[in-house]
Amino acid sequence: MEGWASSEKSEDRTQFQRDYDRIIFSSPFRRMQNKTQVFPLPEHIFVHNRLTHSLEVASVGRSLGNLFSEKLVNKFPANPFIPEIGTIVSTACLAHDLGNPPFGHSGEAAISNFFMKGAGQEFQTQLTEGEWKDFTHFDGNANAFRILTHQFNGKRPGGFALTYSTLAGIVKYPHESVFAKKPKFGFFQSEKEDYKKIATELEIASQPDNLKSFVRHPLVYLVEAADDICYQIMDLEDAFKLGILSFEQTKELYLGFYDFELDRKNIKNIEATLMRVSDKNEQISYLRAVVIGKLIYESIRIFEENQDNILKGVFSGSLIASLQKKQADAMNRVKEISYSQIYNHRSVVEIEIAGYKIIGTLLEEFVGAVMNPDPKDKYSKKILSLLPRQYKIESDSAYLKIQSVVDFVSGMTDIFALDLYRKINGISLPGVV
């Protein structure tokens, strides 16, 4: 356990509790309430947005961390870090989606597409391989790490000034973009030295076959499990509320996580509760809750069984990918239905298409202005005047100039991005309905 963290007190809060509070009260966290999770943000039927998703992931993460802590406390009674594991995991869960752009999961792809296939292609020759891949494989996880650690113009040094354990807990892919085996990585070129400092302090080992890549911090597995559980299971409930999935279909998917032979007692209790509740929405909510509870305990069982390999950094895959056959089959069925009926639903596809158009246009306008600052070009000058002060930099680096625009666009809410897109294109005017 050495090297994981320290637990010094800051007034009446531990450093880890302070981390949690700083995330909760931050502007980037609040902005997530107007960022799409999967479904468009409707007026009448509540579905999850990035904020509510993050809060639920944090709740599940706290349960996972506390359960793991309870199993360790007797082994390490004098270690002050152990009781804080629940707080650390919960905080990392709160922060894990801070770097995601507007318009759901297509937001990352829209940014990447602008540089791979759009107007951003012209800047490749001005960037190193790593810098170019940061943009062509844009990753919200790496962007979250940047938001939490980078000193934006006029802001405090060290970003959110969080503990190293919390920061390491959100980095699911601890390598830079040039070493990504798939388009997922943990930190941009601009923050790779920051992560190296964290890895050194927390004694996070390098990968045996690549000394510039690192093994995961052990708590990443709990953060990832919390996200996987909520992402897959909550989307079913939203799809039911929106009428995409029927009641019977949703119920069947949830009950698929139970073995009717081995889980007779649990099934009997579930059926008894469903008999007492007549409201269909409440029944689905209850089923969702019991499935999440089951997956929490399954995840902890898997973590405990593989604890030595996880602590050594040699465990591969995720906790959810190691479920027993019954739960694994149920999860695969959920994924199959999600991709065929939920993520390809017309409403989801429409907002993704809109996201491509809106994000691509905003990047084209602002990147073009920062990369070609012609003092005689009044239009570009006015575009640049819309860039908030915290994103304005004085640098000759093409990478940093482009990155300042990506910071701005990726931090937008759906509503703000759409409004700015309309105004730039003359579709709407301030004060004119």
C-alpha positions as CSV (number, residue, x, y, z in Angstrom):
1,M,0.0,0.0,0.0
2,E,3.0,2.3,0.2
3,G,3.1,5.2,-2.1
4,W,-0.7,5.3,-2.7
5,A,-1.3,8.6,-0.9
6,S,-1.0,10.7,2.3
7,S,-3.9,11.8,4.4
8,E,-3.0,15.1,6.0
9,K,-5.7,17.2,7.5
10,S,-6.8,20.5,6.1
11,E,-8.8,22.3,8.8
12,D,-11.7,19.9,9.6
13,R,-11.5,18.0,6.3
14,T,-9.0,15.5,5.0
15,Q,-7.3,16.4,1.7
16,F,-9.4,13.8,0.0
17,Q,-12.7,15.3,1.3
18,R,-11.4,18.7,0.2
19,D,-11.0,17.2,-3.3
20,Y,-14.6,16.1,-3.4
21,D,-15.8,19.6,-2.3
22,R,-13.7,21.4,-5.0
23,I,-15.2,19.3,-7.7
24,I,-18.8,19.7,-6.5
25,F,-18.5,23.5,-6.3
26,S,-16.7,24.0,-9.6
27,S,-18.0,25.6,-12.8
28,P,-17.0,22.7,-15.1
29,F,-18.9,20.3,-12.9
30,R,-22.1,22.5,-12.9
31,R,-21.9,22.9,-16.7
32,M,-22.4,19.2,-17.1
33,Q,-26.1,19.6,-16.3
34,N,-26.5,20.9,-19.8
35,K,-24.4,18.3,-21.5
36,T,-26.0,15.3,-23.2
37,Q,-25.2,11.9,-21.8
38,V,-27.0,9.8,-24.4
39,F,-30.4,11.1,-25.1
40,P,-31.3,14.7,-26.1
41,L,-32.3,16.9,-23.1
42,P,-36.1,16.8,-23.3
43,E,-38.5,19.3,-21.7
44,H,-41.0,16.9,-20.1
45,I,-39.4,13.5,-19.5
46,F,-36.3,13.4,-17.3
47,V,-33.3,11.5,-18.7
48,H,-29.8,11.6,-17.6
49,N,-27.3,14.3,-18.4
50,R,-23.6,14.3,-17.8
51,L,-24.1,15.8,-14.3
52,T,-26.7,13.3,-13.0
53,H,-24.7,10.4,-14.6
54,S,-21.6,11.6,-12.7
55,L,-23.4,11.9,-9.4
56,E,-24.8,8.4,-9.8
57,V,-21.4,7.0,-10.7
58,A,-20.0,8.8,-7.6
59,S,-22.6,7.1,-5.5
60,V,-21.8,3.6,-6.8
61,G,-18.0,4.4,-6.6
62,R,-18.4,5.4,-2.9
63,S,-20.1,2.0,-2.2
64,L,-17.3,0.2,-4.1
65,G,-14.6,2.1,-2.3
66,N,-16.2,1.7,1.2
67,L,-16.6,-2.1,0.7
68,F,-13.0,-2.5,-0.4
69,S,-11.9,-0.3,2.5
70,E,-13.8,-2.5,5.0
71,K,-11.9,-5.5,3.7
72,L,-8.5,-3.8,4.1
73,V,-8.9,-2.0,7.4
74,N,-8.1,-5.1,9.5
75,K,-5.0,-5.8,7.4
76,F,-3.7,-2.3,7.7
77,P,-5.2,-0.8,10.9
78,A,-2.7,2.0,11.2
79,N,-2.9,3.2,7.6
80,P,-4.8,6.5,7.6
81,F,-5.4,6.2,3.8
82,I,-7.6,3.1,4.0
83,P,-10.7,4.8,5.5
84,E,-10.5,7.4,2.7
85,I,-10.7,5.0,-0.2
86,G,-14.5,5.5,-0.6
87,T,-14.0,9.3,-0.7
88,I,-11.2,9.1,-3.3
89,V,-13.1,6.7,-5.6
90,S,-16.3,8.8,-5.3
91,T,-14.3,12.0,-6.1
92,A,-12.6,10.5,-9.1
93,C,-16.1,9.3,-10.3
94,L,-17.4,12.9,-10.0
95,A,-14.6,14.2,-12.1
96,H,-14.3,11.4,-14.7
97,D,-16.5,13.1,-17.3
98,L,-15.4,16.7,-16.8
99,G,-13.5,16.7,-20.1
100,N,-16.3,15.4,-22.3
101,P,-17.5,17.8,-25.0
102,P,-21.1,18.7,-25.7
103,F,-23.5,16.5,-27.6
104,G,-22.9,13.1,-26.0
105,H,-20.4,10.6,-27.2
106,S,-20.2,12.0,-30.7
107,G,-18.5,15.1,-29.2
108,E,-15.1,13.5,-29.0
109,A,-15.5,12.0,-32.5
110,A,-16.6,15.4,-33.9
111,I,-13.4,17.1,-32.6
112,S,-11.2,14.2,-33.9
113,N,-13.0,14.4,-37.3
114,F,-12.3,18.1,-37.7
115,F,-8.6,17.4,-37.6
116,M,-8.6,14.0,-39.5
117,K,-11.0,14.9,-42.3
118,G,-12.0,18.5,-41.9
119,A,-10.4,21.9,-42.2
120,G,-8.0,21.1,-39.3
121,Q,-6.0,18.8,-41.6
122,E,-4.0,21.8,-42.8
123,F,-2.2,22.1,-39.4
124,Q,-0.7,18.7,-39.3
125,T,2.7,19.8,-40.6
126,Q,3.0,22.3,-37.7
127,L,2.6,19.7,-35.0
128,T,4.6,16.8,-33.7
129,E,3.3,13.3,-34.0
130,G,2.1,13.3,-30.4
131,E,0.5,16.8,-30.6
132,W,-1.3,15.8,-33.8
133,K,-2.7,12.6,-32.3
134,D,-3.9,14.5,-29.2
135,F,-6.3,16.2,-31.6
136,T,-7.1,13.4,-34.1
137,H,-7.7,11.0,-31.3
138,F,-9.2,13.5,-28.9
139,D,-10.2,11.8,-25.6
140,G,-12.4,13.2,-22.9
141,N,-10.5,11.3,-20.2
142,A,-7.3,13.1,-21.1
143,N,-9.2,16.4,-21.3
144,A,-10.6,15.8,-17.7
145,F,-7.0,15.4,-16.5
146,R,-6.1,18.6,-18.2
147,I,-9.0,20.5,-16.7
148,L,-8.0,19.3,-13.2
149,T,-4.3,20.1,-13.5
150,H,-3.8,22.9,-16.0
151,Q,-3.4,26.5,-15.0
152,F,-5.7,28.3,-17.4
153,N,-5.1,32.1,-18.0
154,G,-5.8,34.0,-14.8
155,K,-6.5,30.9,-12.8
156,R,-4.6,29.4,-9.8
157,P,-1.5,27.3,-10.4
158,G,-2.1,23.5,-10.3
159,G,-5.6,23.7,-11.6
160,F,-7.9,22.3,-9.0
161,A,-4.9,21.4,-6.8
162,L,-6.2,17.9,-6.1
163,T,-4.4,15.1,-4.4
164,Y,-2.3,12.8,-6.6
165,S,-4.5,9.8,-5.6
166,T,-7.6,11.5,-6.9
167,L,-6.0,12.5,-10.1
168,A,-4.5,9.1,-10.7
169,G,-7.9,7.6,-10.1
170,I,-9.4,9.1,-13.3
171,V,-6.7,8.1,-15.7
172,K,-8.0,4.8,-17.2
173,Y,-5.4,4.7,-19.9
174,P,-2.1,5.9,-18.4
175,H,-0.2,6.6,-21.6
176,E,0.1,9.4,-24.1
177,S,-1.7,9.4,-27.5
178,V,1.3,8.0,-29.5
179,F,1.2,4.8,-27.5
180,A,-2.5,4.3,-27.7
181,K,-3.4,0.8,-29.1
182,K,-6.9,2.1,-29.6
183,P,-8.1,5.7,-29.7
184,K,-8.0,6.0,-25.9
185,F,-5.3,7.7,-23.8
186,G,-4.9,9.4,-20.4
187,F,-3.1,12.6,-20.9
188,F,-2.1,15.1,-23.6
189,Q,1.4,16.1,-24.5
190,S,0.9,19.3,-22.4
191,E,0.2,17.3,-19.2
192,K,2.4,14.2,-19.7
193,E,5.1,15.6,-17.3
194,D,2.4,16.2,-14.7
195,Y,1.4,12.6,-14.8
196,K,5.0,11.4,-14.6
197,K,5.3,13.4,-11.3
198,I,2.2,11.7,-10.0
199,A,3.4,8.2,-11.1
200,T,6.7,8.8,-9.4
201,E,5.2,10.1,-6.1
202,L,2.6,7.2,-6.0
203,E,5.1,4.6,-7.1
204,I,3.0,3.7,-10.2
205,A,5.2,1.4,-12.3
206,S,5.9,1.7,-16.0
207,Q,4.7,-1.0,-18.4
208,P,7.4,-3.7,-18.8
209,D,7.3,-3.4,-22.6
210,N,7.1,0.4,-22.7
211,L,8.7,2.5,-20.0
212,K,6.8,5.6,-21.2
213,S,3.4,3.9,-20.5
214,F,2.3,3.1,-16.9
215,V,0.2,0.5,-15.2
216,R,-3.1,1.7,-13.8
217,H,-3.5,3.0,-10.3
218,P,-5.4,0.3,-8.4
219,L,-8.4,2.5,-7.7
220,V,-9.0,3.1,-11.4
221,Y,-10.6,-0.3,-11.6
222,L,-13.2,0.7,-9.0
223,V,-13.9,4.0,-10.8
224,E,-14.2,2.2,-14.1
225,A,-16.5,-0.4,-12.7
226,A,-18.8,2.3,-11.2
227,D,-19.0,4.0,-14.6
228,D,-19.6,0.8,-16.5
229,I,-22.4,-0.2,-14.1
230,C,-24.2,3.1,-14.3
231,Y,-23.7,3.7,-18.0
232,Q,-25.1,0.3,-19.1
233,I,-27.8,-0.1,-16.5
234,M,-29.2,3.4,-16.3
235,D,-29.5,3.8,-20.1
236,L,-32.1,1.0,-20.0
237,E,-34.2,2.9,-17.6
238,D,-34.0,6.0,-19.7
239,A,-34.9,4.1,-22.8
240,F,-38.0,2.7,-21.0
241,K,-39.1,6.1,-19.9
242,L,-38.8,7.4,-23.5
243,G,-40.8,4.5,-24.9
244,I,-37.9,3.0,-26.8
245,L,-38.0,-0.2,-24.8
246,S,-41.2,-1.9,-23.5
247,F,-41.8,-2.7,-19.9
248,E,-41.5,-6.4,-20.4
249,Q,-38.3,-6.1,-22.5
250,T,-36.7,-3.9,-19.8
251,K,-37.8,-6.1,-17.0
252,E,-36.4,-9.2,-18.8
253,L,-33.0,-7.5,-19.3
254,Y,-32.7,-6.6,-15.6
255,L,-33.8,-10.0,-14.4
256,G,-31.3,-11.6,-16.8
257,F,-28.6,-10.8,-14.2
258,Y,-30.1,-13.4,-11.8
259,D,-29.9,-17.2,-11.9
260,F,-33.4,-18.4,-11.2
261,E,-32.0,-21.6,-9.8
262,L,-29.2,-20.2,-7.6
263,D,-30.9,-16.9,-6.7
264,R,-34.3,-18.2,-5.7
265,K,-34.4,-16.2,-2.5
266,N,-33.5,-13.0,-4.2
267,I,-35.9,-13.6,-7.0
268,K,-38.7,-14.3,-4.5
269,N,-38.0,-11.0,-2.7
270,I,-37.9,-9.1,-6.0
271,E,-41.2,-10.6,-7.1
272,A,-42.8,-9.8,-3.7
273,T,-41.7,-6.2,-4.0
274,L,-43.0,-5.9,-7.6
275,M,-46.4,-7.2,-6.4
276,R,-46.6,-4.4,-3.8
277,V,-45.8,-1.7,-6.4
278,S,-48.2,-1.0,-9.2
279,D,-46.5,1.9,-10.9
280,K,-44.4,0.6,-13.9
281,N,-41.8,3.4,-13.6
282,E,-41.3,2.5,-10.0
283,Q,-41.0,-1.2,-10.8
284,I,-38.3,-0.5,-13.3
285,S,-36.5,1.8,-10.9
286,Y,-36.5,-0.9,-8.3
287,L,-35.2,-3.5,-10.7
288,R,-32.5,-1.1,-11.8
289,A,-31.5,-0.6,-8.1
290,V,-31.2,-4.3,-7.2
291,V,-29.2,-5.0,-10.4
292,I,-26.7,-2.2,-9.5
293,G,-26.4,-3.6,-6.0
294,K,-25.7,-7.0,-7.3
295,L,-23.0,-5.7,-9.7
296,I,-21.4,-3.7,-6.9
297,Y,-20.8,-6.8,-4.9
298,E,-19.8,-8.8,-7.9
299,S,-17.2,-6.1,-8.8
300,I,-15.8,-6.2,-5.2
301,R,-15.6,-10.0,-5.3
302,I,-13.6,-9.8,-8.6
303,F,-11.4,-7.0,-7.2
304,E,-10.6,-9.0,-4.1
305,E,-9.9,-12.2,-6.0
306,N,-7.5,-10.4,-8.3
307,Q,-6.1,-7.9,-5.7
308,D,-2.5,-9.0,-5.9
309,N,-2.4,-8.7,-9.7
310,I,-4.2,-5.4,-9.5
311,L,-1.7,-4.0,-7.0
312,K,1.2,-5.2,-9.0
313,G,-0.3,-3.7,-12.2
314,V,-0.5,-6.9,-14.1
315,F,-4.3,-7.4,-14.1
316,S,-5.7,-6.9,-17.6
317,G,-9.2,-5.9,-18.6
318,S,-11.9,-4.4,-16.4
319,L,-13.8,-5.8,-13.4
320,I,-17.0,-5.8,-15.4
321,A,-15.3,-7.8,-18.2
322,S,-14.5,-10.5,-15.6
323,L,-18.1,-11.1,-14.4
324,Q,-19.3,-14.7,-14.0
325,K,-21.0,-16.3,-17.0
326,K,-24.6,-15.5,-16.0
327,Q,-23.9,-11.8,-15.3
328,A,-21.5,-11.6,-18.3
329,D,-24.2,-12.9,-20.6
330,A,-26.7,-10.5,-19.2
331,M,-24.4,-7.6,-19.6
332,N,-23.6,-8.6,-23.2
333,R,-27.3,-8.8,-23.9
334,V,-27.8,-5.3,-22.5
335,K,-24.9,-4.0,-24.7
336,E,-26.4,-5.7,-27.8
337,I,-29.8,-4.1,-27.2
338,S,-28.2,-0.7,-26.3
339,Y,-26.4,-0.5,-29.6
340,S,-29.2,-1.8,-31.8
341,Q,-32.1,0.0,-30.2
342,I,-30.9,2.8,-27.9
343,Y,-27.7,4.3,-29.3
344,N,-29.0,4.1,-32.9
345,H,-32.4,5.5,-32.0
346,R,-33.3,8.4,-34.3
347,S,-33.3,11.0,-31.5
348,V,-29.7,10.0,-30.5
349,V,-28.5,9.9,-34.0
350,E,-30.0,13.3,-34.8
351,I,-28.2,15.0,-31.9
352,E,-24.9,13.3,-32.8
353,I,-25.2,14.6,-36.4
354,A,-26.0,18.1,-35.1
355,G,-23.0,17.8,-32.8
356,Y,-20.7,17.1,-35.7
357,K,-21.9,20.1,-37.6
358,I,-21.9,22.5,-34.7
359,I,-18.5,21.5,-33.2
360,G,-16.9,21.3,-36.6
361,T,-18.1,24.8,-37.5
362,L,-17.0,26.3,-34.2
363,L,-13.6,24.8,-34.5
364,E,-13.2,25.9,-38.0
365,E,-14.0,29.5,-37.1
366,F,-12.0,29.8,-33.9
367,V,-9.0,27.7,-34.9
368,G,-8.8,29.5,-38.2
369,A,-8.8,32.8,-36.3
370,V,-6.1,31.9,-33.8
371,M,-3.8,30.3,-36.4
372,N,-4.1,33.2,-38.9
373,P,-4.3,36.3,-36.8
374,D,-4.2,38.9,-39.6
375,P,-4.5,42.3,-38.0
376,K,-6.3,43.5,-41.2
377,D,-8.9,40.7,-41.0
378,K,-11.6,42.3,-39.0
379,Y,-13.8,39.2,-39.1
380,S,-11.1,37.0,-37.4
381,K,-10.4,39.8,-34.9
382,K,-14.1,39.8,-33.9
383,I,-14.2,36.0,-33.7
384,L,-11.2,36.1,-31.3
385,S,-12.9,38.7,-29.2
386,L,-15.5,36.0,-28.3
387,L,-12.8,33.7,-26.9
388,P,-13.0,34.0,-23.0
389,R,-9.9,35.4,-21.3
390,Q,-9.0,32.1,-19.6
391,Y,-8.4,30.5,-23.1
392,K,-6.4,33.4,-24.5
393,I,-2.7,32.7,-24.6
394,E,0.4,34.5,-25.8
395,S,2.4,31.8,-27.5
396,D,3.9,31.0,-30.9
397,S,3.2,27.3,-30.4
398,A,0.7,26.0,-32.9
399,Y,-0.2,23.2,-30.5
400,L,-1.0,25.6,-27.7
401,K,-3.0,27.9,-29.9
402,I,-5.2,25.1,-31.2
403,Q,-5.5,23.6,-27.8
404,S,-6.8,26.8,-26.4
405,V,-9.7,26.6,-28.9
406,V,-10.3,22.9,-28.2
407,D,-10.4,23.8,-24.5
408,F,-13.1,26.4,-25.2
409,V,-15.3,24.3,-27.4
410,S,-15.0,21.1,-25.4
411,G,-16.1,23.0,-22.3
412,M,-19.3,24.3,-23.8
413,T,-22.7,23.1,-22.9
414,D,-25.0,21.8,-25.6
415,I,-27.2,25.0,-25.4
416,F,-24.3,27.4,-25.5
417,A,-22.6,25.7,-28.4
418,L,-25.9,25.7,-30.4
419,D,-26.5,29.3,-29.6
420,L,-23.0,30.4,-30.6
421,Y,-23.2,28.3,-33.8
422,R,-26.5,30.0,-34.7
423,K,-25.2,33.5,-34.1
424,I,-21.9,33.0,-36.0
425,N,-23.9,31.6,-38.9
426,G,-26.4,34.5,-38.8
427,I,-29.3,32.2,-37.9
428,S,-30.1,34.2,-34.8
429,L,-29.2,37.5,-33.4
430,P,-28.8,38.7,-29.8
431,G,-32.1,40.2,-28.6
432,V,-34.0,39.1,-31.7
433,V,-36.5,36.3,-31.5
